[in-house]
């Protein structure tokens, strides 16, 4: 398996623009997580899905952030409008129904200028 | 709730030194415990895990033992290499048919100097 695939790897955008980050989990995994990593705040869980259903979105910072999982093989994290403080590395991770460890993608480095 | 407390960094060691990174946890139920490693510019990779008390996880010369009595899962390596320089995260998860998020510590940055 190719592992968790995220795109793009790098994104530079201007403040106010919409940004969409994409994730393809490992085939057969039923849980998907979105994390944000910054120097100041470390690794933060934004939202996680189980069987395509959002279970906990309490980490989503504000209404500008939204996440969807239309099917078992695809998820998006959208920021609209983006702000400079959203600059971070965003990770997607997935997990199967048996094991509790999660497998991470390579991340998307977002820079909002 | 569940939480993980790990040793604050950064930690700097000379090559071939002995490494310990402390990790303690609080959890309801019976968690599995993990160490993840993040190399520069990459995502987190599972380094090792232990799923029940007294289990020892090991990989690449690293070891950690699940100590229920002290609620700890300290990471150790007998002789570190420059290539071990990375950020290490302790984490816990509780199997609940997938409906349980992983809880991570804040990470410990390790630098090994030749």
Interface residues (C-beta under 8 A of the other chain):
Chain A: X4 X30 X31 X33 X42 X43 X45 X48 X50 X51 X55 X56 X91 X93 X95 X96 X97 X98 X99 X100 X101 X102 X103 X104 X105 X106 X107
Chain B: X31 X32 X34 X36 X42 X43 X44 X45 X46 X49 X51 X89 X93 X94 X95 X97 X98 X99 X100 X101 X102 X104 X106 X107
